[in-house]
Amino acid sequence: MNLDELLALAAQDAPTPLEHARARRAVRRVAEDHGRRLREGPEIISDVDLPDPVGGDGGEATRIGRAAQLRKRGSIIWDAGTGRLDWSDETSRIFGLAPVEAQKSMIRLVSLIHAADRTAVCRRLRSAWRHRSAVEFTCRITMRDGSAAYVEVLVEILTDRHRRPTGIIATGHDVTTACKRRQDDERRALRDGSVQKDLAEVDAETGLLSRRAFADEVGRALRTGTGTLLVVSAPPYIRRSSDVDSGHDDRLGAAAAKVLRDVVDSDPCGLLGRYEFGVLMPYTTLESATAKAEMVVGQLRSTRFLAGCPRLDAFGGLVHYDYRLPSESIELLLDAETAWRRAKHEDRPLHVLRQPPSAEDRREICRAGIRSAVEQNRFALYAQPLRDLELNRTTRHEILLRVLDDVGRPIPPTTFLHLAEHVDEILAVDKWVINHALRLIGEGAQTSHYQINVSGRSLADPLLLEHLRAAVERFRVNPEHLTVEITETAAIGNLTVARRFADGVRELGCQLALDDFGTGNTPLGFLTKLPVDLVKIDGSFIQGLPDSEPLQAVVQGLVQICRKLGILTAAEYVQDDATLDLLRAYGVDFAQGFHVGEPEQLVADRPRTRSIELELYPAARYRERRAI
Amino acid sequence: MMPAQAFPPDDENERRRAELQDSLARFLEENYSKILSFLLRQCFDPHLAQDALHEALIVTMDKWEAVSACDKPLYWVRRTAWHKLLSLHERQNGRSLVPLEPDEVAEPTSAYEAEMVLRYTLSQLPFRQRAVLALMVEGDTDEQIAMQLGLAVTTVCTYKSEVRRKYRELFRSGADEGTPA
C-alpha cells in the first residue's frame, strides 16, 4: 500500500457517537472557561494571528515572518532581486545587537556566525538555494559580547505566484539551553556505560569476597562495634605438588567455600589465601561465635571426598574485636591467622583469642615470621617473559618472587609482602631479592633484559641504593640490561627521597619502571617528577580489553601520554591474541601475561626462553590472584 | 441620542450574536473531532492535544466574529491550535514524547489499522514534517498547508517528498505493493 492509499484509508475514519459526545462535552467546557475568563478580565490575551490564513495580504515572506514573530522566532529575509538583507527585531535580540542596527548585510551576518560553523552554514544555504528545498540545522553564533549561543534555523526558499524563487527566509531561535541539556544527557548516557557497574570484588572460583574486599568489610565492622573474626585454614590432608597445575586446588577451594557458606549462612566470607577462608561475625558474643566456629571447622573436617580430596585438615583461629581497642583490619586478620597456626601447632581444632594481642606483640610476631622466612630462604625466584610487540619476540624478563609455604610449594607473595610492608620489614625482603636475582642473572648469559621489583617503601632507605650498586658490581651484571620496577608506589611517602633513589638508579646505568600504573595511588604527576623509563599499565585495564571501550580509551590515552614523554609502556595480564593486536595498534611496547609466557623458575643457568604458550594452564589463576 | 432609537440596533446585535453562536456551535459540532485528531497525530499525548485545543477554542470563541469571516475558519482554528500545541510542548521543556512501538505492520485493511500505520510513520518524523503529513491526510493542497503552518510552499514540497521517502524506507520490507507515486 502506498502512502496515498494509506492516507485515503485513514481519512475514512469517521468519529464514533462516543467521540461526538466527548466533543460536545469538551465544547461545553470551553464555553464555561470562556465565560469565566470574560468575567475575570475584559480581554483574552493570546498570541494568535488574527488575519485569515487563506486570504492573506502580502507575499509569502510577510506571512512567514508574521508566523515566526508570533512564535518568538527571529527571521532573516534575503531578496534575490535586490540582494537586500533584512532581519527582525527578534533576530537582533538573539544576536545580542541593538534593535536598530544600521548595518544589516550578508557580510555582517556571516561574521556573526561562529567561525567553526561558518563554512558549513554557507554550504547549506547554497545547496538549499540550488535545490530549492528547505533545510534545518543548528549552528553556533557569536554574540556581541563574545559569548556563543546555539540557534536552530529553518531556511526556506521563497517563491512568487509562478513558483519562481525570489529569495530566502530563515527563521530561528536560541536553543542553547536545550542543546546543552541534550549534550549533557548524551554525556551522562556515555558515562553510565563507561563506569563499572559495581565494585564488589568477588573471587570467580569460590564466589567469596577477595582479600581486599574482605579486609574492607572487617575495617568497617571494626569501627562500628564488637564482634568476632574467624579465619579457617582447610588444606587437604595430603598435598601433592601437582595439585596447582591440574587445577585441583581451585576446584577444592570452590568446594570448601561452598561447605563454608552453607554453615555460616549470611555472614560475610572472604578468600584470604590458598585454602584460607575468613568469616566475619559482627555483633556476636564470643560464646556464640565459638559455637559457630566449632561447627564450621567440624563440618570441614567431617566432609569426605570433596572435589576428589579424601579429607580436609581444618583449623580455626577466632579473635574477638572491639571498637574501643584500636586496631586495623590487616592486624586483626593477622591475629586470626596467627591463632589458627597456634591451633595447628597445639593440634586443636580451634584457638580462641579473647582479646587481640598488644600492638607490640603483634609486630614482633610478624617481624619474627618475616625475618625467619628471609633467613631460611623460603623464597623462590621466577622469571616471566615480556614480549617486545614491535619485534614480536621476548626481549625482557621480569623477576618474580614466590614465597614457599610450609611444604615448600610456591605461593604468590601478595599477602606476605603486604604484611612485610605493614611492619616495615620489606627492606630485608627487597635486599634478598636483589642479592639472589642479580647473582642468578650474573651467572647466566645475560642475553635478556631483566626487571626486578623493589617496594616503594624501601626507597626511603639510603642503604638500598648502595646495596644495589654493590650487587651489580659483585655479580658483574650489565646495568644497562637491568630495570628496577617500583611496586606499591602508594608507599612512596617522600618524593624527594624517591627522586634521589631514582636518579641514583639511572646513574648506575639501570632503568626505572613503575609497576601497576593506574590503580591504587599512582598520581600522573609521577610521570613528570620521577625519571621513569617504563610504565607498566595495571592488569585491571588489560583484562577484558577487547570487549570494553572504556578500558580501551584509558589504555590508549595512557600510551599516548607516555609516548609524548618518552616513556616505554608495558601491559600486564595479556590473555589472548585480540588483546595483543589491540595493544600493538595502540603502540604499547611490551606485553606480559600467561598468553605471552608463564613464569619459570629462575635457576643457575639462564631461564629457558620457551616458545609461545597458546594453551592456558589453570596455573594462570595464580597470576590473577596476585591482583586480588 | 434617544434611548428609543437604541432598540433596533440592540435587537440587531442580539440577532447577530445568536447567529454567531449558532454558527460557532455548528462549526464545532462538525470540526472538533477533526482538529483533535490532527493534533493527536502531532504529539501522541492526548492530554497535551486536548489542552492545546481547549486554549485555541477559547480564543476562537472570543474572536469568532472575525474568525467566521475568514475564507476557511477551520484553517484559522487549526493553525492557532497547532501553534498552541507547539508552545505547550516547548513549555514542557521539549521533552520528547515516547515513540510508538513499531507494530506488526501487515497490509492495513481498516481505517483503524491505517491510522495505526500512519501514527507510527508520524512518530518517526520531525515535528514540521509531521504536521505536513497530518494535513496531507485532510487532503489539503500545498498552498493550504503552507498557509496553515506558516511555511513556504517550496518547503511543503520538500517536506512532502521527505515524508514519502521516509514512508518507503519504513515499509520497504512490506513486500508486494508498488512504489508510491
Chai-1 contact restraints between the chains, C-beta under 6 A:
chainA,res_idxA,chainB,res_idxB,connection_type,confidence,min_distance_angstrom,max_distance_angstrom,comment,restraint_id
A,M1,B,E107,contact,1.0,0.0,6.0,A-B,restraint_1
A,M1,B,E177,contact,1.0,0.0,6.0,A-B,restraint_2
A,N2,B,P180,contact,1.0,0.0,6.0,A-B,restraint_3
A,L3,B,R164,contact,1.0,0.0,6.0,A-B,restraint_4
A,L3,B,Y167,contact,1.0,0.0,6.0,A-B,restraint_5
A,L3,B,P180,contact,1.0,0.0,6.0,A-B,restraint_6
A,L6,B,A114,contact,1.0,0.0,6.0,A-B,restraint_7
A,L7,B,M136,contact,1.0,0.0,6.0,A-B,restraint_8
A,L7,B,V137,contact,1.0,0.0,6.0,A-B,restraint_9
A,L9,B,A111,contact,1.0,0.0,6.0,A-B,restraint_10
A,L9,B,A114,contact,1.0,0.0,6.0,A-B,restraint_11
A,A10,B,A114,contact,1.0,0.0,6.0,A-B,restraint_12
A,A10,B,E115,contact,1.0,0.0,6.0,A-B,restraint_13
A,A10,B,L118,contact,1.0,0.0,6.0,A-B,restraint_14
A,A10,B,V137,contact,1.0,0.0,6.0,A-B,restraint_15
A,A11,B,V137,contact,1.0,0.0,6.0,A-B,restraint_16
A,Q12,B,A111,contact,1.0,0.0,6.0,A-B,restraint_17
A,D13,B,A111,contact,1.0,0.0,6.0,A-B,restraint_18
A,D13,B,E115,contact,1.0,0.0,6.0,A-B,restraint_19
A,P15,B,S33,contact,1.0,0.0,6.0,A-B,restraint_20
A,E19,B,S33,contact,1.0,0.0,6.0,A-B,restraint_21
A,A23,B,Y32,contact,1.0,0.0,6.0,A-B,restraint_22
A,A23,B,S33,contact,1.0,0.0,6.0,A-B,restraint_23
A,V27,B,L28,contact,1.0,0.0,6.0,A-B,restraint_24
A,V30,B,H54,contact,1.0,0.0,6.0,A-B,restraint_25
A,V30,B,L57,contact,1.0,0.0,6.0,A-B,restraint_26
A,V30,B,I58,contact,1.0,0.0,6.0,A-B,restraint_27
A,D33,B,I58,contact,1.0,0.0,6.0,A-B,restraint_28
A,H34,B,I58,contact,1.0,0.0,6.0,A-B,restraint_29
A,H34,B,M61,contact,1.0,0.0,6.0,A-B,restraint_30
A,I44,B,D62,contact,1.0,0.0,6.0,A-B,restraint_31
A,S46,B,V59,contact,1.0,0.0,6.0,A-B,restraint_32
A,V48,B,V59,contact,1.0,0.0,6.0,A-B,restraint_33
A,V48,B,T80,contact,1.0,0.0,6.0,A-B,restraint_34
A,L50,B,A66,contact,1.0,0.0,6.0,A-B,restraint_35
A,D52,B,C70,contact,1.0,0.0,6.0,A-B,restraint_36
A,D52,B,D71,contact,1.0,0.0,6.0,A-B,restraint_37
A,P53,B,Y75,contact,1.0,0.0,6.0,A-B,restraint_38
A,P53,B,W76,contact,1.0,0.0,6.0,A-B,restraint_39
A,P53,B,R79,contact,1.0,0.0,6.0,A-B,restraint_40
A,P53,B,M147,contact,1.0,0.0,6.0,A-B,restraint_41
A,P53,B,Q148,contact,1.0,0.0,6.0,A-B,restraint_42
A,V54,B,D71,contact,1.0,0.0,6.0,A-B,restraint_43
A,V54,B,K72,contact,1.0,0.0,6.0,A-B,restraint_44
A,V54,B,Y75,contact,1.0,0.0,6.0,A-B,restraint_45
A,G55,B,D71,contact,1.0,0.0,6.0,A-B,restraint_46
A,E60,B,A152,contact,1.0,0.0,6.0,A-B,restraint_47
A,I64,B,G150,contact,1.0,0.0,6.0,A-B,restraint_48
A,A67,B,G150,contact,1.0,0.0,6.0,A-B,restraint_49
A,R132,B,T154,contact,1.0,0.0,6.0,A-B,restraint_50
A,S133,B,T158,contact,1.0,0.0,6.0,A-B,restraint_51
A,A134,B,T155,contact,1.0,0.0,6.0,A-B,restraint_52
A,A134,B,T158,contact,1.0,0.0,6.0,A-B,restraint_53
A,E156,B,A152,contact,1.0,0.0,6.0,A-B,restraint_54
A,E156,B,T155,contact,1.0,0.0,6.0,A-B,restraint_55
A,I157,B,T154,contact,1.0,0.0,6.0,A-B,restraint_56
A,L158,B,A152,contact,1.0,0.0,6.0,A-B,restraint_57
A,T159,B,V153,contact,1.0,0.0,6.0,A-B,restraint_58
A,T159,B,T154,contact,1.0,0.0,6.0,A-B,restraint_59
A,A178,B,G94,contact,1.0,0.0,6.0,A-B,restraint_60
